[in-house]
């Protein structure tokens, strides 16, 4: 398997397929679980925001949303186990994309009463966004790579509606450049933020960018397993990256899994 500069294997191909089967089929074998672990933290933050700012249906921008996984977990009460079976079970292999979408739309219809949040997905994969929109997981999407340039006027208008901004693993590959552009698009609204970032990546550049925009950032308690290492080589390379960053993997990554930390950012005074 090809590795990126951190030593982590490249899974780019699973984010660009026309439907989520490759995504869930691959990540199921690696016990990928960070969206499930993030879910209660995001739910709590959304509820706190709803009460603090009096917004009954907050809008969440999910950076690196892929196929809308965080949206379907938070809006419709799905679990990762349910989604693994939904897209990785034997019956999923013989379904067309259209049949998968039809089944997903039925899930959305059957659980829409629990929907008290809107989701806007931000991702560079047009196929993943298209599927999430067609399924009804996302309410809107921004297909852009904000590492390379500013959003268009239309994209900025969508991002301007953000009440909260979340991510579950893309920050590190996505840098403070994207975060700064999301904040700029939001203008004076200044959304609350919650980001799960792998320990191999420093959060300081993002925290400093947010501080300059008037935010305070705190690190949440605990560490959160993302997935198992795919190979012994991947683990060895990631341990080297952690050592170079001054992060001790003892009792954590040396046990065979990637781990993330949670960072919460709110405007000063909130």
Secondary structure by P-SEA (a helix, b strand, c coil): cccccccccccccccccccaaaaaaaaaaacccccccaaaaaaaaaaaaaaaccccbbbbbbcccccaaaaaaccccccaaaaaaaccccccccccaaaaaaaaaaaaaaccccccbbbbbbcccaaaaaaaaaacccccccccccccccccaaaaaaaccccbbbbccccccccaaaaaaaaaaaccccccbbbbbcccccaaaaaaaaaaabbbbbbbcbbbbccccccaaaaaaaaaaaaaacccccccccccbbbbbbbbbccccc
